[in-house]
Amino acid sequence: MLKIRLYSVIAVAHKDCNIVAEFIINKDDDIFKGHFPGQPVLPGACMLQILKEMTEAALNKKIRLKKADQMKFLALIDPSVNNTLKLDISYVLTEDDFKINAVMSSQSGPCFKFRGSFIVLKP
C-alpha cells in the first residue's frame, strides 16, 4: 500500500531568523481514518511535528524538542474544509539551544501557537 505524506510544502521563505511556510494537508492521509472517522481533525501532535520538520528543513539541521513553554490549540483543522495552512516561525539562537515562537494559521485565522525551545542534534 502506498503511504501518502500528510502534507505537501507549497513555499518556504527563510530570512533573518524568520521562516514562513505554506503547505497543504492531504485530506486522504490514513491518520484521518482514526482521528476522527466522519469528522477529520488534524491531531495536535501532527501540528507540532510539522513545526519541527519545517524548522529542520529551513535550518538544515536535525532537532529535538527541549521544552514546550506554551502550546495553544485555537481552532480545529478539518482538512476537507481548510487544508491550506501557513506557518510563521521566528527563532533566536542561544549557546545550547534555540527559542521558537510559531503560529500555524488557516484562512480563518490562527489554529495553533507554540513557544518553546529545541536543541540541535549532533551528527
C-alpha positions in Angstrom: 0.0 0.0 0.0 1.3 3.4 -0.9 1.6 5.8 2.0 0.9 9.4 1.0 2.6 12.1 3.0 0.5 14.1 5.5 1.3 17.4 3.9 3.0 19.0 0.8 5.0 22.1 1.0 3.9 24.9 -1.4 6.6 27.5 -0.4 9.2 28.3 2.2 11.0 31.6 2.9 13.8 31.9 5.4 15.4 35.2 6.3 16.7 36.9 9.4 15.7 34.2 11.9 12.1 34.0 10.4 10.7 31.1 8.5 7.4 31.4 6.6 6.0 28.2 5.1 2.8 27.4 3.2 1.6 23.8 2.9 -1.4 21.7 2.1 -2.7 18.9 4.3 -3.5 15.7 2.5 -7.2 15.1 3.4 -6.8 11.5 2.3 -4.0 10.6 4.7 -4.6 7.5 6.8 -4.4 9.4 10.0 -7.8 10.9 9.4 -9.4 7.5 9.3 -8.9 7.3 13.1 -8.9 11.0 14.0 -11.9 11.1 13.7 -14.0 8.9 11.4 -16.5 11.1 9.7 -15.1 14.3 11.3 -11.4 14.5 10.4 -9.3 16.8 12.6 -5.5 17.3 12.3 -4.0 16.0 15.6 -2.1 18.4 17.8 0.9 16.1 17.7 1.0 16.4 13.9 0.9 20.2 14.2 4.0 20.0 16.5 5.7 17.5 14.1 5.1 19.8 11.1 6.6 22.7 13.0 9.7 20.5 13.8 10.1 19.3 10.3 9.7 22.8 8.7 12.3 24.1 11.1 14.7 21.3 10.4 14.3 21.8 6.7 14.9 25.5 6.8 17.9 25.3 9.2 19.2 22.1 7.5 19.7 20.6 11.0 18.2 17.7 12.9 16.5 19.0 16.1 14.7 17.7 19.2 12.1 19.4 21.4 13.7 20.6 24.6 10.8 22.4 26.2 7.3 23.5 25.3 6.6 26.6 27.3 3.2 27.1 25.6 1.1 25.2 23.1 -2.3 26.6 22.3 -4.7 24.8 20.0 -7.0 27.6 18.9 -9.1 26.1 16.2 -9.8 22.7 14.7 -8.2 22.0 11.3 -10.6 19.9 9.2 -8.6 19.0 6.1 -11.7 18.8 4.0 -12.6 22.4 4.8 -9.3 24.3 5.4 -6.4 22.3 4.2 -4.1 25.1 3.1 -2.1 26.4 6.0 0.6 28.9 6.8 3.3 28.5 9.5 5.2 31.6 10.8 8.3 30.7 12.8 10.7 33.1 14.5 13.7 31.9 16.4 16.6 33.0 18.5 19.8 31.0 18.7 21.4 30.7 22.1 24.5 28.9 23.3 23.0 25.4 23.7 19.5 25.6 22.1 17.2 27.9 20.2 13.9 29.5 21.2 11.0 29.3 18.8 7.7 31.3 18.6 5.4 29.9 15.9 1.8 30.4 14.7 0.0 28.0 12.3 -2.9 29.6 10.5 -5.6 28.8 8.1 -7.6 31.3 6.0 -10.0 31.5 9.0 -7.2 32.6 11.4 -4.7 31.1 13.9 -5.1 27.4 14.7 -2.0 26.7 16.8 0.5 28.7 18.7 3.8 27.4 20.1 6.5 28.9 22.3 9.4 26.7 23.4 12.9 25.6 22.7 14.7 22.9 20.7 18.2 21.6 20.7 20.3 20.7 17.7 21.3 17.1 17.5 24.9 16.3 16.8 25.6 14.4 13.6 
